[in-house]
């Protein structure tokens, strides 16, 4: 069942707006954390993965709602999905790079045990 809204009631979809901001926040935070390369702990990665996953899920839900209601915000929903997937891609490539190179936290000196 599709319900088309009148032109005056076609506001932006709240899920699309939320997906966009979650994706943007997670992407900016990951970019800021990668600049230092010192916060590469699970306390840093897990919230960013969760924000990225929420951005993707809300973006998909927003796109589905927009198709049925005729609201605005399809581009915002798509941008939220793309940003969430970009967070996954950046963190996955960083994890693979760190596993291959063996690069640890900056406080570890060669020969010292790192915990």
C-alpha positions in Angstrom: 0.0 0.0 0.0 1.5 3.3 -1.1 0.3 6.5 0.5 1.3 9.6 -1.4 1.4 12.8 0.6 0.3 16.1 -0.8 3.0 18.5 -2.0 2.6 20.7 1.1 3.1 17.8 3.6 6.2 16.2 1.9 8.7 16.8 4.6 12.0 15.1 5.0 12.0 11.6 6.3 13.3 11.4 9.9 15.1 8.1 9.4 16.9 9.5 6.4 18.1 12.5 8.4 19.2 10.4 11.3 21.1 8.0 9.0 22.9 10.9 7.4 24.0 12.4 10.7 25.0 9.0 12.2 27.1 8.2 9.1 28.7 11.7 9.1 29.6 11.6 12.8 31.1 8.1 12.6 33.1 9.0 9.4 34.4 12.2 10.9 35.3 10.5 14.2 37.1 7.7 12.4 39.0 10.3 10.3 40.1 12.2 13.5 41.2 8.9 15.2 43.2 7.8 12.2 45.2 11.0 12.2 46.7 10.1 15.5 46.9 6.3 15.2 47.1 6.0 19.0 43.4 5.2 19.8 43.3 2.0 17.8 41.8 0.0 20.6 38.5 -1.8 20.8 37.1 1.2 22.8 37.6 3.2 19.7 36.6 0.7 17.0 33.4 -0.8 18.5 31.4 2.5 18.8 32.3 3.5 15.3 31.2 0.1 13.9 27.9 0.4 15.8 27.3 3.9 14.5 28.1 2.8 11.0 25.8 -0.2 11.2 23.0 2.0 12.6 23.6 4.5 9.7 23.2 1.7 7.2 20.2 0.2 8.8 18.4 3.5 9.2 19.3 4.5 5.7 17.8 1.4 4.3 14.6 1.8 6.4 14.4 5.4 5.4 14.6 4.6 1.7 11.8 2.0 2.1 9.6 4.6 3.9 10.4 7.2 1.3 9.2 4.8 -1.5 5.9 4.2 0.2 5.1 7.7 1.5 6.7 10.0 -1.1 8.6 12.0 1.5 11.9 13.8 0.7 15.3 12.7 1.8 16.3 9.8 -0.4 19.7 11.4 -1.0 20.3 11.8 2.7 19.4 8.2 3.3 21.8 7.0 0.5 24.6 9.3 1.9 24.1 7.8 5.4 24.4 4.3 3.9 27.5 5.2 2.0 29.1 6.8 5.0 28.3 3.8 7.2 29.8 1.4 4.6 32.8 3.7 4.3 33.4 3.4 8.0 33.4 -0.4 7.7 35.8 -0.3 4.8 38.2 2.0 6.4 38.3 0.1 9.7 38.5 -3.3 7.9 41.4 -2.1 5.8 43.1 -0.6 8.8 42.7 -3.9 10.8 44.2 -5.9 7.9 47.1 -3.4 7.6 47.8 -3.6 11.3 47.7 -7.4 11.3 50.1 -7.6 8.3 52.6 -4.9 9.4 52.4 -5.7 13.1 52.2 -2.0 13.9 51.2 -1.5 17.6 50.4 1.5 19.8 52.9 4.3 19.7 54.0 3.7 23.4 55.5 0.3 22.5 59.2 0.3 22.0 60.9 -2.6 20.2 61.8 -5.2 22.8 59.2 -4.0 25.4 56.1 -6.1 26.1 53.0 -4.4 24.8 49.7 -5.0 26.7 
